[in-house]
Amino acid sequence: MRQNFSVEATKFVEPTKVETPSRRILIVDDDEDVRLLLKTNLEYEGFRVQVCGSLQEMRQALRTQAFDAVLLDIFLSNENGLDALPAIIRENPALKIIVMTGHGSVDLAVQAMRMGASNFLIKSSDPRVVANELKAAVFSQYGIAALRDEPFPENLGIVGVSAAMAHVLDSINRMKDVDSTVLVTGESGTGKELVARALHRLSNRSEARFGAINCGAIPENLLESELFGHKKSAFTDAKADRKGIFEVCSGGTLLLDEIGEMPLSLQVKLLRVLQEREITPIGSSEPMRVDVRVIASTNRDLEEEVRAGRFREDLFYRLSVLRVDLPPLRERREDIPFLVYHFISRFNDRFKKSVAVPTHEVMARLTSYDWPGNIRELQNAIERGVVLSRDNKLDLHDLFQQLQPQPSAVAEKLTLEDGMGLDSGISPYAEAKKHFEQKYLTSLLAATHGNISEASRLSGQYRTKIYRMMKRYNIDCDRFKHRSF
């Protein structure tokens, strides 16, 4: 029996510009060399910096100018920065204050935080660490739009201050107003649909429909109808005419998600649609003009798919006129704290909670974890942590209890045997590699019950590579399905 798959297309209005703060920083330190070093590095990072050498100069600056954050040395000549904290906080409650301290005065820094300081830094910290801490302070007050030179609508949900994400945002800005197709690539969970929605909402098509369809989630015999529509009586269950998503989104934007899983037979028809800008519904002989901007996304290596004969080369070149490559989260770790703040704020609002910013221990653990599921996995962890939080604090156990198994979950099944032990001597490299790959692949498929997508996520390898290894070692994933290990 033919099933019906609903296609959701959501209308958006053009987002308004977000006003960004000045990102002005006040540095208070009596050491001229320190002031110059910090000022130079922070200005390079895009901050507007003013410096002063005493508490009196600081008070004067705060009375006459607006700042987003103050970087305050605890020990000044004949002065103690802690003495000024209560008055600063009372008169400037929204101001972020980060205290600087030497190695021997950490206790005083902790005292400063109890008095209301946002954080503390060791004076010998790398200037880049200081810059990132100030970015975090500005972020927590104004949101991610405050960290960009140009306003970028915060409600698009794209969060990041790394060079990699700056490149992505720059690409989106340059591509937003053209109708060329865009190919968005990246591992699962990196935010490919978010990029597609951003391209739509910033474009001159933003008041028309945005639609998304997963080319790998719909059976092949139904996908053509979902894409191009059908006429009444075109097949047994076609009781009435039905529009496809290309027609539904005419005038707007269409995301073809997981394009790498589209059957070859439909790739030919999609290529014609992209070339001719017209579709032919099933059961009709009359082509129909459509005006749709197409964005395709994939977590596959399409160049490899082309070489393997599973994806048409001409379609690949047609889709990748413009391209956005999203980095995995492990390659942009400096963005993790900002994503954590973003998700805590979101889930605090959703669940009526007041969970605080994580401790340094928790943030260090979150930042050091590789996040194979990328942003989606981090988001799920923070949601779980907020829901299960006690005393408005994130708990490490709550955050990590449902994350993917540690490498030992698969590795524990991989033993050096059959002449591979050190006592038996070292095998030739090619033989050792072959032995390892076979054992690893078998254990991986056993752990995931033959689910190739899960195996890809767990191993960090493209599905195409897993398929190639299965073929090379004559391993059938079906024998691992519906079994308990």
C-alpha positions, 0 to 999 in steps of 0.5 A, a space after each residue: 500500500 502506498 503511504 502518504 508522507 507530509 511535507 512541512 513548509 514553513 513561512 518566515 518573515 524577514 528577520 530584523 537587524 540586531 543592534 550590537 554593542 560597542 564591545 568596549 573594554 576598560 583595562 585597569 592595570 598599573 603596569 604600562 607594559 601589561 596595558 599595552 600588551 593587552 590593548 594591542 591583542 584585544 584590539 586585534 581581536 576586534 575590541 575597542 579598548 581604553 586603559 587606565 592605571 589607577 582606580 581613580 582613572 577607572 571611576 572617571 572613565 565609568 562615569 563618562 563612558 559606557 563599557 561592556 566589560 572591565 579587566 581589573 588588576 587586583 593589586 595596583 600601586 598602593 591600591 586594592 582592586 577589591 575595595 572598588 568592586 562593591 561600588 562598581 557593581 552597585 553603580 553598573 549592575 550590568 557591567 561584566 568585571 573580570 579580575 586579574 591576579 598573580 599565581 599567588 593570589 588565587 584565593 583573592 580572585 575567588 573572593 572577588 567572584 563571591 563579591 560579584 566579579 564574573 571571572 578571574 584570569 591569571 596574569 600570565 595567561 595567553 592574550 588569546 585566553 584573555 580575549 576569549 574570556 572577554 568574548 564570553 563576558 560580552 556574549 553572556 550579556 548581549 548574545 552572539 550578535 555582539 561578537 561579530 563586526 556586522 549585525 547577524 540576526 541572533 534568532 538564526 541560531 548560528 553560534 560561534 566565534 571561531 575563525 572557521 565559523 566566521 568563514 561560514 558566516 561570511 559565506 552565508 552573507 555573500 551567498 544570501 541574495 543569489 539564486 545559485 544552488 548551494 551544497 552544504 556539507 558536514 558531519 551529522 549534527 553540524 547544523 546543515 539545515 540551520 545554514 539552509 534556513 539562514 540562507 533563506 531568511 536572509 534572502 529576498 525570498 524570505 517571505 516565501 516558503 522554506 521546505 525541507 525533505 530528507 532524501 534518505 528517509 522516504 522510500 524510492 517509490 514515493 520520493 518522486 511523488 513527494 518531490 514533483 507531485 502527481 495527478 489523480 489516478 497516476 497510480 492506485 492510491 492517487 485519489 486526487 492531484 497532489 502538489 510536490 514540494 517543488 511546487 509548494 515552495 515555488 518562490 521560496 527555498 527548498 532544502 534537499 537533505 541527505 542528497 547523497 542518498 537519492 537514488 540514481 534514477 531520480 538524480 537524472 530527473 533532479 538534474 533536468 529540473 535544475 537545468 530547465 527550472 520545470 517539473 513534470 508531476 507523475 501522470 502528467 505530460 505537461 511540464 510546469 515552471 517552478 521558481 525555487 532556490 535549491 540548497 542540498 546538504 549531505 554528510 557523505 563525501 560526494 566526490 567519493 560517491 561520484 568515483 564509486 558510481 553512486 552519484 552523477 558527476 553532472 549533478 554534483 557539479 550542478 549542485 555545488 555551484 556554491 559550497 559551505 563546508 561545516 567543520 565538526 565541533 571537535 575542530 572548533 572547540 573555542 565555540 563550545 563555551 558559547 554554545 553551552 551558554 546559548 543552550 543553557 539560556 534556551 532551556 532555562 527559558 523553556 523549562 522555567 529554570 535558572 541554571 547557572 553558567 557551568 563551573 570551570 571543571 564542567 566547562 573544561 570537560 565539555 570543551 575537551 570531549 570530542 562530540 562525535 554527534 557534534 552540536 546536536 549531541 551537545 544540545 541534547 546533553 545540555 538539555 538533559 543537564 538543565 532538566 535534571 539539575 539540582 540547586 541550579 547547577 549542571 552535574 557532570 554525571 547528568 551531562 555525560 550519562 547518555 553520551 556515546 560509549 567510551 572508545 573502550 566499548 568497542 575497543 574492549 572487543 579488539 584483542 591482540 591475538 592470532 600471532 599479533 601479540 608482542 611475545 610472538 613478534 611484530 607482524 608486517 604493517 600491511 598484515 597488522 592493518 588488515 587484521 585490525 580493520 577486520 576486527 574493528 569493523 566486526 566489533 563496530 557493526 556488532 556494537 551498532 547492530 548493523 546500523 551503518 549510520 550509527 556505525 558512521 557516527 560512532 567511528 567518525 568515518 563516512 558511510 561510504 568508507 564503511 561500505 568499502 571496508 565491508 566489501 573488502 572483507 566480505 562482511 554482511 551487515 545484515 548478520 548483525 541486525 536484531 542480535 544482542 551482544 
